[in-house]
Amino acid sequence: MTEEEKKNKTKDEDKDTEEENDDLKVDMPEPNRVTMPAEDVKEQPDYLKVFANFYISEFNQHDLEIINLYDTNSNMVDINHYLMNNIHFPRKQLINHVLQYHDYNFQNILDEIAKKEDIDPKNMKTYKDWGTWYEKRRAQIPRSLS
């Protein structure tokens, strides 16, 4: 076989390979990239943030019995369900997130506390205020001897 025949044979083989590759070629479409817009976090009053912080702390300690006394419309079920599904967030972020969707649930609980107790939740400005109130309220519960 001469050099020229070898070149022609190689060209013919390349054409066959290209034809085979064209049959197997897959055209991949460009991916449709959709980005979610950043969610606007509504501004919450400080007293609601402080109460949510206190509530989440008590939730983590499994100690919501006192607050349960003021839950008249299953607000805690909604809040707790949300907390269980999002507990991996750091507390500061979790407070913002839970208030984004359940601020009305917290407000309902605070309204009941205000009705039944001699406190104004808007004046409870620190975590310590809520802790002190919680312990005083716990001390009012009669103890069993058995």
C-alpha positions in Angstrom: 0.0 0.0 0.0 1.4 3.3 -1.0 1.5 6.4 1.2 -1.4 8.0 -0.7 -3.6 4.9 -0.3 -2.9 4.9 3.4 -3.9 8.6 3.7 -7.1 7.9 1.8 -7.9 4.9 3.9 -7.4 7.0 7.1 -9.7 9.7 5.7 -12.4 7.2 4.9 -12.1 5.7 8.4 -12.4 9.2 9.9 -15.5 10.0 7.9 -17.1 6.7 9.1 -16.2 7.5 12.7 -17.6 11.0 12.3 -20.9 9.6 10.9 -21.1 7.2 13.8 -20.4 10.0 16.3 -23.1 12.1 14.7 -25.7 9.4 15.3 -24.7 9.1 18.9 -24.3 12.8 19.6 -26.6 14.1 22.3 -27.5 17.8 22.3 -27.8 19.0 25.8 -30.0 22.0 26.3 -28.8 24.9 28.4 -30.2 24.6 31.9 -33.0 26.9 32.9 -31.7 28.6 36.0 -34.3 30.1 38.2 -33.3 31.9 41.3 -35.6 32.7 44.2 -35.8 36.4 45.0 -34.6 37.3 48.5 -37.4 37.2 50.9 -38.3 40.4 52.6 -38.3 39.9 56.3 -40.9 42.1 58.0 -39.7 44.1 60.9 -41.0 42.9 64.3 -41.4 44.8 67.5 -38.7 44.1 70.1 -41.0 42.7 72.7 -42.1 40.0 70.2 -38.5 39.1 69.4 -37.7 38.8 73.1 -40.7 36.6 73.7 -39.9 34.4 70.7 -36.3 34.1 72.0 -37.6 33.0 75.4 -40.1 30.7 73.9 -37.5 28.9 71.7 -35.2 28.6 74.8 -38.0 26.9 76.7 -38.9 24.8 73.7 -35.3 23.5 73.6 -35.5 22.6 77.3 -38.9 20.9 76.8 -40.4 23.3 79.3 -43.5 24.9 77.8 -46.1 23.8 80.3 -46.6 27.3 81.8 -47.0 28.9 78.3 -49.4 26.2 77.4 -51.8 27.6 80.0 -52.2 30.6 77.8 -52.7 28.8 74.5 -56.4 28.9 73.7 -56.3 28.3 69.9 -53.6 25.8 69.3 -51.0 28.5 68.5 -48.3 26.4 70.1 -48.9 23.5 67.7 -48.2 25.7 64.7 -45.1 27.3 66.3 -43.7 24.0 67.6 -44.2 22.3 64.2 -42.3 25.1 62.5 -39.5 24.9 65.2 -39.1 21.2 64.8 -38.7 21.5 61.0 -36.2 24.4 61.3 -34.4 23.7 64.5 -31.0 23.5 62.6 -31.0 27.3 62.2 -29.0 29.3 64.8 -31.4 30.8 67.4 -31.0 34.4 66.1 -32.0 33.3 62.6 -34.7 31.0 63.9 -36.3 33.9 65.8 -36.5 35.9 62.5 -37.8 33.0 60.5 -40.4 31.9 63.0 -41.7 35.4 63.5 -41.9 35.8 59.7 -44.6 33.1 59.5 -46.0 32.8 63.1 -45.9 36.3 64.6 -49.7 36.2 64.9 -49.4 32.9 66.9 -47.0 34.5 69.3 -49.1 37.6 69.5 -52.2 35.5 70.4 -50.3 33.9 73.3 -49.1 37.3 74.5 -52.7 38.6 74.3 -53.9 35.8 76.5 -51.0 36.3 79.0 -51.9 40.0 79.2 -55.6 39.1 79.8 -54.9 36.6 82.6 -51.9 38.1 84.3 -51.0 41.5 85.6 -48.3 42.2 83.0 -48.0 44.1 79.8 -45.9 42.0 77.3 -44.8 45.3 75.7 -43.0 46.2 78.9 -41.2 42.8 79.1 -38.1 44.0 77.3 -35.5 41.4 78.3 -35.1 37.6 78.4 -34.6 37.9 82.1 -38.0 39.6 82.6 -39.7 36.6 81.0 -37.6 34.2 83.0 -38.5 35.9 86.2 -42.2 35.9 85.3 -42.0 32.3 84.3 -40.5 31.2 87.6 -43.0 33.2 89.6 -45.8 31.7 87.7 -44.3 28.2 88.2 -44.2 28.8 92.0 -47.9 29.4 92.0 -48.6 25.9 90.8 -49.6 23.7 93.8 -47.3 20.8 94.5 -48.4 17.3 95.0 -47.4 15.2 98.0 -47.4 11.9 96.2 
